[in-house]
Each structure stands twice: as C-alpha cells, then as structure tokens.
Amino acid sequence: MYINTKILLLLLLVLMANTSFSQKTEERLQYLKQTPPSSTPEIFAPDLISDKNEYEFGSVFNKEATEFFYGVDINGRAEIRYSKLVGNEWSKPTVLLSDEEYGYNDPFLSPDEKRLYFISKKALDGPGAKEDYDIWYVERKKKGWSEPINAGPNINSARDEYYISFSQTGTMYFSSNVQAPKERKYDFDIYASKSIDGEFQKAVLLSESINTPSYEADVFIDPKESYIIFCANREEGLGEGDLYISFKQSDGSWTKSKNMGKAINSDKHELCPFVSKDGKYFFYTSNKDIYWVSTAIIDELKK
C-alpha cells in the first residue's frame, strides 16, 4: 500500500507535538502545581501546605511527584498529612496518621514506595505511648494503609531513633542517641542499616566525617549514595541547627561535612532535608515552613 511521504511526516509531527504537550501537562500538574523554584529558596505551596499559623516539616514526594506526605505540629503533637493528584487536581490535604496521646512524624517512602516509614512514641503493644521514639512503617493496601509496624531491634533501641532516608538498594539511614550518655539525650549520630532479603541488618555508625560529639540528625541520603545531607548543631553554625553536606569519594569514604552556607541556613532552625526523585528540587524546613530550591545549589557545593 502506498503512503504519501508528506502525509506520514505530518502524522509523525502531530504525534510528537501531542506527546510533548502531554509531558508538559504532566509536569505542570506535579508538585501541587507549584511554579518551580530558582536557585533562591522559596516557601513551598504557601497557604496550601506551608501555613503561617502551623509548623510543617518532614516532607516527601513519591517518584512521580503525584503524592505528598508531610508532618505538622499541633500544639506539640505531630501528625502526618497527605495529598495526591486525582485527575488534574490535587486533593485537599487530609490527616493520614494521628493520635491524641503521641505523635507521628518524619514520613519517608521506601524505595519501592510500598511502605511509608515514620517515627512515633507509639507503644510496642497495645494503646498508649512509650518514652522514646521508634521507627515504624505502614504498608499500602488495595484501599488505604496497614496498621503501624515496628521496624525492629536492628533499627530501634531503648533510646530515640529519628528521621529516615533510603538508598536505592534499600539501605536505611537514620539518627539515634543510643550511644549518648543519659545526661546528653540530644547527642544524636547518624547510622546506616543494610537490607538483605527484606531484613534490616545491625545498624552501623557512620564515620567521623559525618558524626561528631555534637548533634547530627535528620539525614537525607542520595539514592545513589553520592552525597548525604543532614542537620547538625555545631559551634560554627549560623543558627539553632544548620544543614550540612558530605560527598562520597571514589574510595567509598565521605568528605568532611561542610555547612551548606547562608544560601540555605539562617539564624533559625534548618532541618528535614529531602531531594525529589527526579533530582531537580531540594526541600527542607526553615522557620517552621517548608522551603524548596533548585538542586543546582548542591552541584555548586560539590565544586
């Protein structure tokens, strides 16, 4: 059958244009339809997510940037809220995890996004709260999520475990004060626990390039483990807590961590780092709001 070359070319151009339009439409709908930030940090989704009357922190998007989880402090008790893209509109944020006695915060998705991890003082058995924070997770079901499941003794201790982040191979990075003297309960360090056949292994303390006698917590690991960002409280810091970064070297060691500078840090408390799965945007909390900025700032720091 003879097909006119000009007609075939025209059809191909129309198909390419429609595909491009579809991709642009999808990008427009991602990230709660917010205009992407530049190299200057901006408050994320003001009045929709970042409410001036609330304290928001610990945010995470799924891979497609069509689901958003974040923590909110309600009079000293945290809860996790959730919004998703439905058709061409984002749902109004709703409460996903909350309790009147204890909080749920620091949400983070597992690499396969079938689990949502978080921290809580939820009792191990029965109702009520316990004295220390543990890392927990819920599993996706056909409708909704499972009941909370404790991450187990290779992760949790009788002390506090905070914030969760994963490499693409399933290694969990988190912070704990398990080795701190009782009188120094805020002396947190960062640990890593590999996942083998679905089981977390005994957590390993990261090197002195990351951990110091000061506070190190709220860790984000690049999925390829090429860099790590965390919150620290050090003498040279700019405020209550600053974000620091370290890069993986060719021999597998970490560079000495350095302050991310005034472009990110202030005289307030910077915490809860997260980089979107597409590698484009860096999210963090500052002055009780969620901010985002282009990840070009990370490239600059690596130079």
C-alpha positions as CSV (number, residue, x, y, z in Angstrom):
1,M,0.0,0.0,0.0
2,Y,1.4,3.4,-1.0
3,I,1.5,6.0,1.7
4,N,2.2,9.6,0.8
5,T,5.5,10.6,2.5
6,K,4.3,14.1,3.3
7,I,1.2,12.8,5.0
8,L,3.3,10.3,7.0
9,L,5.7,13.1,8.1
10,L,2.7,15.3,9.1
11,L,1.3,12.5,11.2
12,L,4.6,12.0,12.9
13,L,4.9,15.7,13.7
14,V,1.4,15.7,15.2
15,L,2.2,12.7,17.3
16,M,5.4,14.2,18.6
17,A,3.6,17.5,19.4
18,N,0.8,15.7,21.3
19,T,3.4,13.7,23.3
20,S,5.3,16.8,24.1
21,F,2.1,18.6,25.2
22,S,1.2,15.6,27.3
23,Q,4.6,15.7,29.1
24,K,4.3,19.4,29.7
25,T,0.8,19.0,31.1
26,E,2.1,16.2,33.4
27,E,4.9,18.4,34.6
28,R,2.5,21.3,35.2
29,L,0.4,19.1,37.5
30,Q,3.3,17.7,39.5
31,Y,4.4,19.2,42.9
32,L,0.9,20.5,43.7
33,K,1.0,22.7,40.6
34,Q,3.6,25.0,42.1
35,T,5.9,27.1,39.9
36,P,9.4,25.5,40.1
37,P,11.9,27.5,42.2
38,S,15.1,29.0,41.1
39,S,18.5,29.0,43.0
40,T,16.9,31.1,45.7
41,P,14.8,29.1,48.3
42,E,11.1,29.8,48.3
43,I,8.3,28.7,50.7
44,F,6.6,25.7,49.2
45,A,2.9,25.9,48.4
46,P,2.2,28.9,50.7
47,D,-1.2,28.8,52.4
48,L,-1.9,25.4,50.9
49,I,0.9,23.4,52.6
50,S,3.1,25.9,54.4
51,D,0.6,27.7,56.6
52,K,1.9,30.7,58.6
53,N,-0.2,29.5,61.6
54,E,1.3,26.0,61.7
55,Y,4.6,24.2,61.9
56,E,5.3,22.0,58.8
57,F,8.2,19.7,58.4
58,G,9.4,16.3,57.1
59,S,8.1,16.4,53.6
60,V,8.4,13.7,50.9
61,F,7.0,13.2,47.4
62,N,6.7,9.9,45.6
63,K,8.7,9.2,42.4
64,E,6.1,10.6,40.1
65,A,5.6,13.7,42.3
66,T,1.8,12.9,42.4
67,E,1.7,12.1,46.2
68,F,2.8,14.3,49.0
69,F,3.3,13.4,52.7
70,Y,4.4,15.9,55.4
71,G,4.4,16.4,59.1
72,V,2.6,19.1,61.0
73,D,3.0,20.1,64.7
74,I,-0.3,20.5,66.5
75,N,0.3,22.0,69.9
76,G,3.4,19.9,70.5
77,R,2.0,16.7,68.9
78,A,2.8,15.8,65.4
79,E,0.6,14.3,62.7
80,I,1.2,13.2,59.1
81,R,-0.9,14.7,56.3
82,Y,-1.3,13.5,52.8
83,S,-2.3,15.0,49.4
84,K,-2.5,13.3,46.0
85,L,-3.1,14.2,42.4
86,V,-6.5,13.0,41.3
87,G,-7.1,13.6,37.6
88,N,-6.0,17.2,37.1
89,E,-6.5,18.3,40.7
90,W,-4.7,17.8,43.9
91,S,-6.8,16.6,46.9
92,K,-7.1,18.8,49.9
93,P,-4.5,17.7,52.5
94,T,-6.0,15.2,54.9
95,V,-4.7,13.6,58.1
96,L,-3.1,10.2,57.4
97,L,-1.7,9.3,60.8
98,S,-2.6,11.0,64.1
99,D,-3.2,10.1,67.8
100,E,-4.3,12.2,70.8
101,E,-1.5,10.7,73.0
102,Y,1.5,10.6,70.8
103,G,2.8,11.9,67.5
104,Y,3.6,10.6,64.1
105,N,6.2,12.5,62.1
106,D,9.3,12.3,59.7
107,P,7.5,10.5,56.9
108,F,9.6,8.8,54.2
109,L,8.7,6.3,51.4
110,S,10.6,3.0,50.9
111,P,12.4,2.7,47.6
112,D,9.5,0.6,46.1
113,E,7.0,3.1,47.7
114,K,5.0,0.2,49.1
115,R,5.8,1.4,52.7
116,L,5.6,4.7,54.4
117,Y,8.1,5.0,57.3
118,F,7.8,7.5,60.1
119,I,8.8,7.9,63.8
120,S,6.5,7.7,66.8
121,K,6.3,7.1,70.5
122,K,3.6,4.6,70.0
123,A,3.7,1.7,72.5
124,L,5.0,-1.6,71.1
125,D,2.0,-3.4,72.4
126,G,-1.4,-2.1,73.0
127,P,-2.6,1.5,73.2
128,G,-0.7,4.5,74.7
129,A,2.7,5.9,74.3
130,K,6.2,5.0,75.5
131,E,9.2,7.2,76.5
132,D,11.3,7.0,73.3
133,Y,10.8,7.4,69.6
134,D,11.0,4.3,67.3
135,I,10.9,4.0,63.6
136,W,7.7,2.4,62.3
137,Y,6.0,1.9,58.9
138,V,2.6,1.2,57.3
139,E,2.2,-0.9,54.1
140,R,0.0,0.1,51.2
141,K,-3.2,-2.0,50.8
142,K,-5.7,-2.0,47.9
143,K,-7.6,0.5,50.0
144,G,-5.6,2.6,52.4
145,W,-2.7,1.5,54.6
146,S,-2.0,-1.2,57.2
147,E,-1.7,-0.7,60.9
148,P,1.7,0.6,62.0
149,I,4.5,-2.0,62.1
150,N,7.7,-1.5,64.2
151,A,11.0,-1.6,62.1
152,G,12.6,-4.0,64.6
153,P,15.5,-4.2,67.0
154,N,18.3,-3.8,64.4
155,I,16.9,-0.3,63.9
156,N,15.2,0.6,67.2
157,S,16.7,0.8,70.7
158,A,15.6,1.9,74.1
159,R,16.6,5.4,73.1
160,D,15.4,7.7,70.4
161,E,15.5,7.0,66.6
162,Y,14.8,9.9,64.3
163,Y,14.2,10.6,60.6
164,I,14.5,8.0,57.8
165,S,16.0,8.0,54.4
166,F,16.8,5.2,51.9
167,S,19.4,4.5,49.2
168,Q,18.0,2.9,46.1
169,T,19.4,-0.5,47.3
170,G,17.2,-0.3,50.5
171,T,19.9,0.8,53.0
172,M,18.2,2.8,55.7
173,Y,19.9,5.9,57.0
174,F,18.7,7.4,60.3
175,S,19.8,9.0,63.5
176,S,19.9,7.8,67.1
177,N,21.2,8.8,70.5
178,V,21.6,5.2,71.6
179,Q,25.3,5.7,72.4
180,A,24.9,9.1,74.1
181,P,25.3,9.4,77.8
182,K,21.9,9.6,79.6
183,E,22.5,13.3,80.5
184,R,23.2,14.1,76.8
185,K,20.0,12.9,75.3
186,Y,20.4,15.3,72.3
187,D,23.7,13.9,71.3
188,F,22.5,12.1,68.1
189,D,24.6,10.4,65.5
190,I,23.8,9.0,62.0
191,Y,23.6,5.3,61.3
192,A,23.1,3.0,58.3
193,S,21.4,-0.4,58.1
194,K,21.6,-2.5,55.0
195,S,18.5,-4.5,53.9
196,I,19.3,-8.1,52.9
197,D,16.4,-10.3,51.7
198,G,14.0,-7.8,53.2
199,E,15.6,-7.8,56.7
200,F,17.4,-4.8,58.2
201,Q,20.9,-5.7,59.4
202,K,22.6,-4.3,62.5
203,A,23.0,-0.6,62.2
204,V,26.5,0.8,61.6
205,L,27.7,4.2,62.9
206,L,28.9,6.5,60.1
207,S,32.4,7.9,60.1
208,E,33.8,11.0,61.9
209,S,33.5,12.8,58.5
210,I,29.8,12.9,59.4
211,N,29.4,12.3,63.1
212,T,31.0,14.5,65.8
213,P,30.4,14.9,69.6
214,S,27.7,17.4,68.6
215,Y,24.2,16.8,67.3
216,E,23.7,15.1,63.9
217,A,20.2,14.1,62.8
218,D,17.6,14.5,60.0
219,V,19.6,12.7,57.3
220,F,18.8,12.5,53.6
221,I,20.9,10.1,51.5
222,D,21.1,10.5,47.8
223,P,19.6,7.3,46.3
224,K,22.9,6.5,44.6
225,E,24.7,7.4,47.9
226,S,26.8,10.0,46.2
227,Y,26.1,12.6,48.9
228,I,24.4,12.9,52.2
229,I,22.7,16.0,53.8
230,F,21.8,16.2,57.5
231,C,21.0,18.7,60.3
232,A,23.8,19.5,62.8
233,N,24.2,21.8,65.7
234,R,27.9,22.9,65.7
235,E,29.8,25.9,67.1
236,E,30.4,27.4,63.6
237,G,26.7,27.1,62.7
238,L,24.6,30.0,61.7
239,G,21.5,29.3,63.9
240,E,19.7,26.7,66.1
241,G,20.5,23.9,63.6
242,D,22.1,24.0,60.1
243,L,22.1,21.7,57.2
244,Y,25.4,20.1,56.3
245,I,26.5,18.1,53.3
246,S,29.2,15.4,52.6
247,F,30.1,13.8,49.3
248,K,31.1,10.2,48.6
249,Q,34.7,9.8,47.3
250,S,36.0,7.2,44.8
251,D,37.4,5.1,47.6
252,G,33.9,4.9,49.3
253,S,34.8,7.3,52.1
254,W,32.9,10.6,52.9
255,T,34.4,14.0,52.6
256,K,34.4,16.1,55.7
257,S,30.9,17.5,56.1
258,K,30.5,21.2,55.4
259,N,27.9,23.8,56.2
260,M,25.6,24.4,53.2
261,G,26.0,28.2,53.8
262,K,23.8,31.2,54.0
263,A,22.0,30.4,50.8
264,I,20.2,27.6,52.8
265,N,21.0,28.2,56.5
266,S,19.9,31.1,58.7
267,D,19.7,32.1,62.3
268,K,16.6,29.9,62.6
269,H,16.5,26.0,62.6
270,E,17.0,24.3,59.3
271,L,16.1,20.6,59.2
272,C,14.2,17.8,57.4
273,P,16.1,17.7,54.0
274,F,14.7,15.9,51.0
275,V,15.6,15.8,47.3
276,S,12.9,14.9,44.8
277,K,13.3,11.6,43.0
278,D,13.9,13.4,39.7
279,G,16.8,15.2,41.3
280,K,15.5,18.6,40.5
281,Y,14.4,20.1,43.8
282,F,15.8,20.3,47.3
283,F,13.1,20.6,50.1
284,Y,13.8,21.4,53.7
285,T,12.2,23.1,56.7
286,S,13.1,26.6,58.0
287,N,11.4,28.9,60.4
288,K,8.5,26.4,60.7
289,D,7.7,26.3,57.0
290,I,8.7,24.0,54.1
291,Y,11.0,25.5,51.5
292,W,12.3,24.3,48.1
293,V,15.1,25.3,45.8
294,S,16.8,24.1,42.7
295,T,19.4,21.3,43.3
296,A,21.9,23.4,41.4
297,I,22.9,24.6,44.8
298,I,24.1,21.0,45.6
299,D,26.2,21.0,42.4
300,E,27.8,24.2,43.4
301,L,28.7,22.9,46.8
302,K,30.3,19.8,45.2
303,K,32.6,22.1,43.1
